[in-house]
Amino acid sequence: MNKAGKHTPPFRSITEAIARTLRESFIAALATLVVAPESVGAKILIEESGAHTGSLGDDELNEIIAQHAQLFLASRAEAATFDAKDLDFARVSKKWADARVLFERIEPEPRVVVCGAGHVGAQLAQLARLVNYRATLIDDRADFVRRERFPDENIELVVAENWRAATRRVIGTGRGVYVAIVTRGHTEDEECLRAVVEAQPDYVGLIGSKRRTNIVLQRLRAEGVDENRLKEIRAPIGLDIAAVSPEEVALAILAEMIAVRRGGRGSSLSAWRRK
């Protein structure tokens, strides 16, 4: 057990710890000493829980890094380098005064799950692949998820005999998963949403007008679904770019997913010039 009271996982190597992190859909920070008077290249992997694998060669440094790792993970950055003064290494020893540490985010590959393989859903799955997100497309109509329609083998195609069961299975732990519900009707929407509120993915959006989406949300509310979970559902889905065509709607949805993942605001980058 380390000083923070966390059990250090019994892994033989950083590599094994990273593999487990990805396999079980955790999030972790990998810290590497890139400039130091000794132990250059030493690594330590800190999970969200605070548990860690590896060492920088100094217990106190490990504790400082473990604390800073939580701030790094909260920032949503993929990588960042920090100097000793940023990490308060001075409280350990002056010999670390010029040290630098590289933090890298370790997380599952982002995956877009699209419920509904109509015009918008089909475009969204293909657009997600263009930005190197994994994509899963679900529909209860087998003809809509034929491989002939989607030659890209990296788009997983699922025929749903039961919307709720299929959606829940595909979402898994929900970590790194972005769900778009773009089915053809209220009933299908509701079944997908029931699965989604159980799994709590990183993002969930529901297509439709305010009236349609409110009807669906009200039905789930009447069933006793936690209000906080319902508030996390983005309905209507997507950023407001005045999208009209299926391709444009898909783009608006994917843009919102990316903004959520990266911590973006979805505003115009040139807005500062008009202030």
C-alpha positions in Angstrom: 0.0 0.0 0.0 1.3 3.5 -0.9 1.3 6.6 1.3 -2.0 7.7 -0.2 -3.6 4.5 1.2 -4.1 3.1 -2.3 -3.1 -0.5 -3.1 -0.6 -0.7 -5.9 -1.8 -3.2 -8.5 0.3 -6.3 -8.7 1.5 -5.8 -12.3 4.9 -6.9 -13.4 5.3 -3.9 -15.8 4.0 -0.6 -16.9 3.0 -2.3 -20.2 0.7 -4.7 -18.5 -0.8 -1.9 -16.5 -1.5 0.1 -19.6 -3.0 -2.9 -21.3 -5.3 -3.5 -18.4 -6.3 0.2 -18.3 -7.4 0.0 -21.9 -9.0 -3.4 -21.7 -11.1 -2.5 -18.7 -11.9 1.0 -20.0 -10.2 3.0 -17.2 -8.5 6.3 -17.6 -4.9 6.9 -16.4 -2.0 9.2 -16.6 1.5 8.0 -17.6 4.2 10.2 -16.2 7.8 10.0 -17.5 10.9 11.8 -16.2 12.3 13.4 -19.4 14.9 15.7 -17.7 16.4 14.8 -14.4 19.8 14.3 -12.6 19.0 10.6 -12.4 16.4 8.0 -13.5 15.6 9.7 -16.8 13.0 7.6 -18.6 11.5 6.3 -15.4 7.7 6.0 -15.6 4.7 5.7 -13.3 1.1 5.1 -14.3 -1.5 6.7 -12.1 -5.1 5.5 -12.4 -8.2 7.7 -11.7 -8.6 5.8 -8.4 -5.1 6.9 -7.4 -3.6 3.5 -7.6 -0.3 3.4 -9.4 2.2 1.1 -11.1 5.9 1.9 -11.5 8.1 4.5 -9.9 10.2 7.5 -10.6 12.7 6.3 -8.1 11.7 8.5 -5.2 8.6 7.8 -3.1 8.0 11.5 -2.4 8.2 12.3 -6.1 5.7 9.5 -6.8 3.2 11.1 -4.3 3.6 14.5 -5.9 3.1 13.1 -9.4 0.1 11.1 -8.2 -1.6 14.2 -6.9 -0.8 16.2 -10.1 -2.0 13.4 -12.3 -5.6 14.0 -11.2 -5.4 17.6 -12.3 -3.9 16.6 -15.6 -6.7 14.1 -16.2 -9.3 16.7 -15.4 -7.8 19.0 -18.0 -8.7 16.6 -20.8 -5.3 17.2 -22.4 -3.7 14.3 -24.2 -0.2 15.2 -23.2 1.6 18.0 -21.3 5.1 18.7 -20.0 5.7 20.3 -16.6 8.7 21.7 -15.0 9.8 21.0 -11.4 8.4 24.3 -10.2 5.0 23.5 -11.6 5.0 20.3 -9.6 6.5 21.7 -6.4 9.5 19.3 -6.6 11.5 21.8 -4.4 9.8 20.4 -1.3 11.5 17.1 -2.0 15.1 18.0 -2.8 17.0 20.8 -4.7 18.5 18.1 -7.0 15.2 17.9 -8.8 15.1 21.7 -9.4 15.6 21.3 -13.2 13.5 18.2 -13.7 10.8 17.9 -16.3 7.9 15.4 -16.4 5.9 14.4 -19.4 2.2 13.4 -18.7 0.3 11.4 -21.2 -3.4 10.5 -21.1 -4.2 6.8 -21.3 -7.8 6.0 -22.2 -9.8 3.7 -24.4 -10.1 4.7 -28.1 -13.2 6.9 -28.5 -16.1 5.0 -30.0 -19.3 6.4 -31.5 -22.4 4.2 -31.1 -25.2 5.2 -33.5 -28.7 3.8 -32.8 -30.5 4.0 -36.1 -29.0 3.4 -39.5 -31.2 5.8 -41.5 -29.8 8.7 -43.5 -28.4 10.6 -40.5 -27.1 7.5 -38.7 -25.4 6.1 -41.7 -23.6 9.4 -42.4 -22.6 9.8 -38.8 -21.0 6.4 -38.6 -19.0 7.1 -41.7 -18.0 10.6 -40.6 -16.9 9.2 -37.3 -14.5 6.9 -39.1 -13.1 9.8 -41.0 -11.9 11.4 -37.8 -10.5 8.0 -36.6 -13.2 7.2 -34.1 -14.4 3.6 -33.9 -18.0 3.3 -34.9 -20.8 1.0 -34.2 -24.1 1.2 -36.1 -27.2 -0.5 -34.7 -30.6 -1.1 -36.3 -33.4 -3.6 -36.1 -33.7 -3.7 -39.9 -31.1 -6.1 -41.2 -31.2 -4.5 -44.6 -30.0 -1.2 -43.2 -26.9 -2.7 -41.6 -25.7 -4.8 -44.5 -21.9 -4.8 -45.1 -22.6 -3.8 -48.7 -23.8 -0.4 -47.5 -20.7 0.0 -45.3 -17.6 -1.5 -46.8 -15.4 0.0 -44.1 -14.7 -3.1 -41.8 -14.0 -0.7 -38.9 -17.7 0.2 -38.7 -19.2 -2.5 -36.5 -22.7 -3.5 -37.7 -25.3 -4.8 -35.3 -28.8 -6.1 -36.0 -30.9 -5.4 -32.9 -33.5 -8.0 -32.1 -34.1 -6.0 -29.0 -33.1 -2.3 -29.0 -32.4 -2.1 -25.3 -30.4 -5.3 -25.0 -28.4 -4.6 -28.1 -27.6 -1.0 -27.1 -26.7 -2.0 -23.6 -24.3 -4.7 -24.8 -22.6 -2.4 -27.3 -22.1 0.4 -24.9 -20.3 -1.8 -22.3 -18.8 0.3 -19.5 -19.7 3.5 -21.2 -16.1 4.9 -20.9 -15.0 6.6 -24.0 -18.4 5.9 -25.7 -20.4 8.6 -27.4 -24.0 7.6 -28.2 -26.3 9.2 -30.8 -29.9 8.0 -30.8 -31.3 8.7 -34.3 -33.9 6.0 -34.7 -37.1 6.2 -36.6 -39.6 6.6 -33.8 -40.5 7.3 -30.1 -40.6 3.6 -29.1 -37.1 2.8 -30.5 -35.7 6.0 -28.9 -37.1 5.1 -25.5 -35.7 1.6 -25.6 -32.2 2.9 -26.5 -32.4 5.6 -23.8 -33.3 3.0 -21.2 -30.1 1.2 -22.0 -28.1 4.4 -22.1 -29.1 5.7 -18.7 -28.0 2.4 -17.2 -24.6 2.5 -18.8 -23.9 6.3 -18.4 -21.6 6.8 -21.5 -19.5 9.9 -21.8 -22.0 11.4 -24.2 -25.6 10.8 -25.2 -27.7 12.7 -27.6 -31.3 12.3 -28.9 -32.4 13.5 -32.3 -35.7 15.2 -32.9 -37.6 18.4 -32.2 -38.0 19.8 -28.7 -41.5 18.4 -28.6 -40.5 14.9 -29.6 -37.5 14.7 -27.3 -39.5 16.1 -24.4 -42.1 13.4 -24.9 -39.5 10.7 -24.7 -37.7 12.3 -21.7 -41.0 12.8 -19.8 -41.9 9.1 -20.3 -38.6 8.0 -18.7 -39.1 10.6 -16.0 -42.5 9.1 -15.2 -40.8 5.7 -14.9 -38.5 7.0 -12.2 -35.3 7.5 -14.1 -32.9 9.8 -12.1 -33.4 13.4 -13.1 -29.6 14.1 -13.1 -29.1 11.4 -15.7 -31.9 12.8 -17.9 -30.2 16.3 -17.7 -27.1 14.8 -19.2 -29.0 13.8 -22.4 -28.4 16.3 -25.1 -31.7 16.8 -26.8 -32.1 18.0 -29.5 -28.7 16.6 -30.4 -25.8 18.4 -32.0 -24.4 21.9 -32.3 -26.5 24.7 -33.8 -25.0 25.1 -37.3 -28.4 25.4 -39.0 -27.8 21.9 -40.5 -30.3 20.7 -43.1 -29.0 17.7 -45.0 -28.3 14.4 -43.4 -24.6 15.0 -43.9 -24.8 18.4 -42.2 -26.8 17.0 -39.3 -24.2 14.2 -38.9 -21.5 16.9 -38.8 -23.3 18.9 -36.2 -23.7 15.8 -34.0 -20.0 14.8 -34.4 -18.9 18.3 -33.7 -20.7 18.3 -30.4 -19.2 14.9 -29.5 -15.8 16.2 -30.1 -16.5 19.4 -28.1 -17.6 17.2 -25.1 -14.5 15.0 -25.4 -12.0 17.8 -25.7 -13.7 20.3 -23.4 -14.5 22.7 -26.2 -17.2 25.4 -26.1 -18.5 25.1 -29.6 -18.3 28.8 -30.2 -16.7 30.7 -33.1 -12.9 30.9 -32.9 -13.0 34.4 -34.4 -15.5 35.7 -31.8 -12.7 37.5 -29.9 -12.2 39.8 -32.9 -15.7 41.2 -32.6 -15.6 42.1 -28.9 
